[in-house]
Amino acid sequence: IEGMSCQHCVRAVDAALREVPGVTVEAVDVGRATVGLDPTRTTRDVVADAVRDAGYDVASVDGSAVDGATA
């Protein structure tokens, strides 16, 4: 996640992610977030859009499991 530089940014991204149905926030740090996804309720694109709507850029979305993604 690009544009994050402080704990305010961490809180803003955390709050945005928690508003997405089907997302379980595991960790948010400066520059990255790890979330669990319920693929029946949301997609990686929706998660990335939530981060963008909070004012940050998503450089990439990685995920090795169907129910998890790291932004």
MDTraj code that builds the backbone (N, CA, C; nanometers):
import mdtraj as md
import numpy as np

residues = "ILE GLU GLY MET SER CYS GLN HIS CYS VAL ARG ALA VAL ASP ALA ALA LEU ARG GLU VAL PRO GLY VAL THR VAL GLU ALA VAL ASP VAL GLY ARG ALA THR VAL GLY LEU ASP PRO THR ARG THR THR ARG ASP VAL VAL ALA ASP ALA VAL ARG ASP ALA GLY TYR ASP VAL ALA SER VAL ASP GLY SER ALA VAL ASP GLY ALA THR ALA".split()
xyz = np.array([
    [0.0862, -0.1161, 0.0000],
    [0.0000, 0.0000, 0.0000],
    [0.0906, 0.1221, 0.0000],
    [0.0771, 0.2033, -0.1023],
    [0.1623, 0.3207, -0.1160],
    [0.0938, 0.4430, -0.0570],
    [0.1741, 0.5308, 0.0007],
    [0.1230, 0.6545, 0.0570],
    [0.1045, 0.6500, 0.2080],
    [0.1248, 0.5336, 0.2677],
    [0.1146, 0.5221, 0.4133],
    [0.2481, 0.5609, 0.4760],
    [0.2429, 0.6451, 0.5806],
    [0.3684, 0.6877, 0.6419],
    [0.3632, 0.6944, 0.7941],
    [0.2457, 0.6696, 0.8536],
    [0.2353, 0.6873, 0.9987],
    [0.1199, 0.6037, 1.0555],
    [0.1030, 0.6113, 1.1849],
    [-0.0034, 0.5357, 1.2501],
    [-0.1427, 0.5874, 1.2127],
    [-0.1540, 0.7144, 1.1795],
    [-0.2829, 0.7645, 1.1301],
    [-0.3208, 0.6905, 1.0022],
    [-0.2254, 0.6710, 0.9143],
    [-0.2488, 0.5981, 0.7899],
    [-0.2907, 0.4542, 0.8197],
    [-0.2227, 0.3915, 0.9136],
    [-0.2556, 0.2539, 0.9526],
    [-0.4001, 0.2470, 1.0013],
    [-0.4394, 0.3404, 1.0870],
    [-0.5766, 0.3407, 1.1389],
    [-0.6784, 0.3650, 1.0279],
    [-0.6462, 0.4532, 0.9343],
    [-0.7385, 0.4832, 0.8242],
    [-0.7588, 0.3612, 0.7347],
    [-0.6522, 0.2921, 0.7006],
    [-0.6628, 0.1724, 0.6166],
    [-0.7337, 0.0618, 0.6928],
    [-0.6999, 0.0436, 0.8186],
    [-0.7647, -0.0579, 0.9012],
    [-0.9159, -0.0346, 0.9050],
    [-0.9571, 0.0879, 0.9295],
    [-1.0999, 0.1204, 0.9359],
    [-1.1685, 0.0960, 0.8019],
    [-1.1030, 0.1334, 0.6927],
    [-1.1615, 0.1138, 0.5599],
    [-1.1799, -0.0346, 0.5298],
    [-1.0807, -0.1148, 0.5658],
    [-1.0889, -0.2583, 0.5399],
    [-1.1963, -0.3252, 0.6248],
    [-1.2107, -0.2810, 0.7481],
    [-1.3109, -0.3403, 0.8381],
    [-1.4538, -0.3127, 0.7917],
    [-1.4725, -0.2138, 0.7069],
    [-1.6056, -0.1821, 0.6546],
    [-1.6460, -0.2709, 0.5371],
    [-1.5515, -0.3473, 0.4821],
    [-1.5814, -0.4314, 0.3666],
    [-1.6405, -0.5644, 0.4148],
    [-1.7644, -0.5948, 0.3757],
    [-1.8229, -0.7234, 0.4136],
    [-1.7386, -0.8390, 0.3600],
    [-1.7146, -0.9377, 0.4443],
    [-1.6376, -1.0537, 0.4019],
    [-1.4888, -1.0416, 0.4233],
    [-1.4436, -0.9312, 0.4836],
    [-1.3007, -0.9103, 0.5103],
    [-1.2745, -0.9232, 0.6594],
    [-1.1728, -1.0004, 0.6928],
    [-1.1235, -1.0096, 0.8287],
    [-0.9835, -0.9500, 0.8291],
    [-0.9646, -0.8426, 0.9037],
    [-0.8343, -0.7763, 0.9082],
    [-0.7434, -0.8526, 1.0041],
    [-0.6319, -0.9010, 0.9517],
    [-0.5348, -0.9730, 1.0331],
    [-0.4255, -0.8795, 1.0837],
    [-0.3765, -0.7913, 0.9969],
    [-0.2717, -0.6970, 1.0366],
    [-0.2662, -0.5829, 0.9361],
    [-0.2412, -0.4643, 0.9884],
    [-0.2170, -0.3477, 0.9030],
    [-0.0927, -0.2789, 0.9568],
    [0.0049, -0.2622, 0.8708],
    [0.1287, -0.1934, 0.9047],
    [0.1534, -0.0890, 0.7968],
    [0.2450, 0.0020, 0.8218],
    [0.2790, 0.1013, 0.7205],
    [0.3245, 0.0275, 0.5946],
    [0.2514, 0.0483, 0.4866],
    [0.2894, -0.0106, 0.3595],
    [0.2256, -0.1429, 0.3247],
    [0.1502, -0.2056, 0.4182],
    [0.0908, -0.3348, 0.3849],
    [-0.0236, -0.3695, 0.4778],
    [-0.1097, -0.4545, 0.4286],
    [-0.2193, -0.5065, 0.5094],
    [-0.2373, -0.6537, 0.4751],
    [-0.2677, -0.7323, 0.5759],
    [-0.2973, -0.8733, 0.5560],
    [-0.4404, -0.8956, 0.6024],
    [-0.5202, -0.9516, 0.5126],
    [-0.6613, -0.9726, 0.5428],
    [-0.7034, -1.1129, 0.5009],
    [-0.8080, -1.1607, 0.5650],
    [-0.8742, -1.2827, 0.5211],
    [-0.9944, -1.2417, 0.4384],
    [-1.0215, -1.3171, 0.3327],
    [-1.1332, -1.2862, 0.2448],
    [-1.2314, -1.4020, 0.2424],
    [-1.3589, -1.3690, 0.2489],
    [-1.4637, -1.4664, 0.2223],
    [-1.5008, -1.4465, 0.0760],
    [-1.4576, -1.5351, -0.0136],
    [-1.4788, -1.5141, -0.1568],
    [-1.6251, -1.5170, -0.1985],
    [-1.7130, -1.5598, -0.1099],
    [-1.8557, -1.5550, -0.1427],
    [-1.9144, -1.4184, -0.1146],
    [-1.8365, -1.3324, -0.0466],
    [-1.8876, -1.2006, -0.0082],
    [-1.8120, -1.0845, -0.0679],
    [-1.6866, -1.1063, -0.1100],
    [-1.6072, -0.9952, -0.1628],
    [-1.4967, -1.0472, -0.2535],
    [-1.4253, -0.9543, -0.3162],
    [-1.3136, -0.9891, -0.4044],
    [-1.1922, -0.9045, -0.3679],
    [-1.0794, -0.9414, -0.4227],
    [-0.9576, -0.8621, -0.4014],
    [-0.9738, -0.7219, -0.4584],
    [-1.0451, -0.7109, -0.5696],
    [-1.0664, -0.5790, -0.6303],
    [-1.1461, -0.4875, -0.5382],
    [-1.2463, -0.5423, -0.4700],
    [-1.3259, -0.4619, -0.3766],
    [-1.2383, -0.4156, -0.2604],
    [-1.1514, -0.5031, -0.2127],
    [-1.0602, -0.4671, -0.1040],
    [-0.9657, -0.3560, -0.1502],
    [-0.9095, -0.3704, -0.2694],
    [-0.8190, -0.2678, -0.3234],
    [-0.8923, -0.1353, -0.3407],
    [-1.0175, -0.1400, -0.3848],
    [-1.0959, -0.0170, -0.4002],
    [-1.1193, 0.0506, -0.2657],
    [-1.1403, -0.0269, -0.1596],
    [-1.1596, 0.0310, -0.0259],
    [-1.0340, 0.1051, 0.0188],
    [-0.9180, 0.0471, -0.0097],
    [-0.7915, 0.1127, 0.0254],
    [-0.7758, 0.2408, -0.0558],
    [-0.8065, 0.2354, -0.1825],
    [-0.7971, 0.3547, -0.2681],
    [-0.8946, 0.4628, -0.2212],
    [-1.0159, 0.4213, -0.1851],
    [-1.1150, 0.5174, -0.1362],
    [-1.0693, 0.5855, -0.0073],
    [-0.9838, 0.5181, 0.0697],
    [-0.9296, 0.5761, 0.1923],
    [-0.8168, 0.6744, 0.1619],
    [-0.7731, 0.6802, 0.0352],
    [-0.6725, 0.7776, -0.0046],
    [-0.5340, 0.7217, -0.0284],
    [-0.5234, 0.5907, -0.0448],
    [-0.3924, 0.5280, -0.0632],
    [-0.3915, 0.4483, -0.1929],
    [-0.2719, 0.4214, -0.2442],
    [-0.2578, 0.3442, -0.3672],
    [-0.2227, 0.2000, -0.3344],
    [-0.2723, 0.1095, -0.4151],
    [-0.2421, -0.0321, -0.3984],
    [-0.1428, -0.0701, -0.5070],
    [-0.0219, -0.1036, -0.4653],
    [0.0823, -0.1391, -0.5610],
    [0.0588, -0.2786, -0.6168],
    [0.0158, -0.3711, -0.5319],
    [-0.0114, -0.5081, -0.5759],
    [-0.0989, -0.5759, -0.4721],
    [-0.1634, -0.6813, -0.5175],
    [-0.2422, -0.7652, -0.4276],
    [-0.1930, -0.9068, -0.4477],
    [-0.1347, -0.9628, -0.3427],
    [-0.0831, -1.0990, -0.3479],
    [-0.1751, -1.1890, -0.2669],
    [-0.1780, -1.3135, -0.2999],
    [-0.2550, -1.4087, -0.2212],
    [-0.2261, -1.5490, -0.2655],
    [-0.1828, -1.6307, -0.1740],
    [-0.1548, -1.7682, -0.2082],
    [-0.2698, -1.8596, -0.1698],
    [-0.3618, -1.8089, -0.0907],
    [-0.4778, -1.8887, -0.0485],
    [-0.6042, -1.8225, -0.1005],
    [-0.7046, -1.9011, -0.1200],
    [-0.8318, -1.8472, -0.1678],
    [-0.8911, -1.7500, -0.0673],
    [-0.8691, -1.7760, 0.0622],
    [-0.9322, -1.6925, 0.1645],
    [-0.8382, -1.5887, 0.2234],
    [-0.7271, -1.5610, 0.1599],
    [-0.6361, -1.4609, 0.2145],
    [-0.5724, -1.3771, 0.1060],
    [-0.5408, -1.2562, 0.1428],
    [-0.4726, -1.1664, 0.0482],
    [-0.3901, -1.0673, 0.1257],
    [-0.2811, -1.0269, 0.0662],
    [-0.1983, -0.9214, 0.1237],
    [-0.1943, -0.8077, 0.0234],
    [-0.2255, -0.6899, 0.0696],
    [-0.2212, -0.5733, -0.0183],
    [-0.0985, -0.4921, 0.0115],
])
top = md.Topology()
chain = top.add_chain()
for i, resn in enumerate(residues, 1):
    res = top.add_residue(resn, chain, resSeq=i)
    for name in ("N", "CA", "C"):
        top.add_atom(name, md.element.get_by_symbol(name[0]), res)
traj = md.Trajectory(xyz[None], top)
